[in-house]
Amino acid sequence: MKLAARMLFLAGAIAIGFFLLRAAPRDLVLVYAIDEQPRPTGVAVDVLRDGETIRHAEFRFARGAPAQVRHPVKLTDGSYTLRFRLEAPGRPVATVERPLTVDESGPVVVNVAP
């Protein structure tokens, strides 16, 4: 009887540990792949969850953005939307949305081309 109670307690503790582990923010590096020409001089990104902005970043480049822009963030597991605003000289501002699913840590490459 004591062994069964200990095993039940241990199983419950493991289940709670997994739940808390999934709720903890993960360290991610979002890598924005920018293929369009001319390269944008301004890139703004909003990270949305359930339609609400939870992160915002802006990047400015005097000579145009590099082919990849790195953006370190901490996000919990789940589904997100990335909304980009790309500003380039002589072109209208382009808005691009991409889905993002977080379920592991590490770099995530996102194609930003409209």
C-alpha positions as CSV (number, residue, x, y, z in Angstrom):
1,M,0.0,0.0,0.0
2,K,2.8,2.4,0.9
3,L,4.6,1.6,-2.3
4,A,1.5,2.3,-4.4
5,A,1.1,5.7,-2.6
6,R,4.7,6.6,-3.3
7,M,4.4,5.6,-6.9
8,L,1.2,7.7,-7.3
9,F,3.0,10.7,-5.6
10,L,6.0,10.3,-7.9
11,A,3.8,10.1,-11.0
12,G,1.9,13.2,-9.9
13,A,5.2,15.1,-9.3
14,I,6.5,14.2,-12.7
15,A,3.3,15.3,-14.4
16,I,3.4,18.7,-12.6
17,G,7.1,19.1,-13.5
18,F,6.3,18.5,-17.2
19,F,3.4,21.0,-17.0
20,L,5.6,23.6,-15.4
21,L,8.4,23.0,-17.9
22,R,6.1,23.6,-20.8
23,A,4.8,26.8,-19.2
24,A,8.4,28.2,-18.8
25,P,9.5,30.6,-21.5
26,R,12.0,29.2,-24.0
27,D,15.1,31.0,-25.3
28,L,14.6,31.4,-29.1
29,V,16.5,33.2,-31.8
30,L,14.1,34.2,-34.5
31,V,16.1,34.6,-37.8
32,Y,14.3,36.7,-40.3
33,A,15.3,35.8,-43.9
34,I,14.9,38.9,-46.0
35,D,15.2,38.1,-49.7
36,E,13.5,41.1,-51.3
37,Q,15.4,43.7,-53.3
38,P,16.0,46.5,-52.7
39,R,16.7,45.4,-49.1
40,P,14.4,47.2,-46.6
41,T,16.0,49.9,-44.5
42,G,13.4,49.4,-41.7
43,V,12.0,46.1,-40.3
44,A,9.4,46.2,-37.6
45,V,8.0,43.0,-36.1
46,D,5.2,42.3,-33.7
47,V,4.8,38.9,-32.0
48,L,1.1,38.3,-31.5
49,R,-0.7,35.7,-29.4
50,D,-4.5,35.5,-29.7
51,G,-4.4,38.7,-31.6
52,E,-2.6,40.7,-28.9
53,T,0.9,42.0,-29.3
54,I,3.2,40.6,-26.7
55,R,6.6,41.6,-28.2
56,H,7.7,44.4,-30.5
57,A,11.0,45.1,-32.1
58,E,12.3,47.5,-34.8
59,F,15.5,47.2,-36.8
60,R,17.0,50.1,-38.8
61,F,19.7,49.8,-41.5
62,A,21.2,52.8,-43.3
63,R,22.4,50.7,-46.3
64,G,19.6,48.1,-46.3
65,A,19.0,45.0,-44.1
66,P,21.3,42.1,-44.2
67,A,20.0,38.8,-45.7
68,Q,19.3,37.6,-42.1
69,V,18.3,39.6,-39.1
70,R,18.6,37.8,-35.7
71,H,16.1,38.5,-32.9
72,P,16.5,36.8,-29.5
73,V,13.2,36.3,-27.6
74,K,11.7,34.3,-24.8
75,L,8.4,32.7,-25.6
76,T,6.3,30.0,-24.0
77,D,5.1,27.0,-26.0
78,G,2.2,27.7,-28.3
79,S,1.0,29.3,-31.5
80,Y,1.9,32.9,-32.5
81,T,1.6,35.3,-35.4
82,L,4.6,37.3,-36.6
83,R,3.6,40.6,-38.3
84,F,6.3,42.4,-40.2
85,R,6.4,45.9,-41.6
86,L,9.1,46.4,-44.3
87,E,10.2,49.9,-45.3
88,A,12.3,50.4,-48.4
89,P,13.1,53.6,-50.2
90,G,10.8,54.3,-53.1
91,R,8.5,51.5,-52.2
92,P,5.2,51.4,-50.3
93,V,5.4,49.8,-46.8
94,A,4.9,46.0,-47.1
95,T,3.1,44.1,-44.4
96,V,3.7,40.4,-44.0
97,E,2.3,37.9,-41.5
98,R,3.7,34.5,-40.8
99,P,2.6,31.8,-38.3
100,L,5.0,30.6,-35.6
101,T,4.7,27.5,-33.4
102,V,7.0,27.3,-30.4
103,D,7.6,23.8,-29.1
104,E,11.4,23.7,-28.6
105,S,14.3,26.1,-28.0
106,G,16.9,27.2,-30.6
107,P,16.9,29.2,-33.8
108,V,13.8,29.5,-36.0
109,V,14.2,30.8,-39.6
110,V,11.2,32.8,-40.8
111,N,11.0,33.9,-44.5
112,V,9.9,37.5,-44.6
113,A,9.5,37.9,-48.3
114,P,6.0,39.4,-49.3
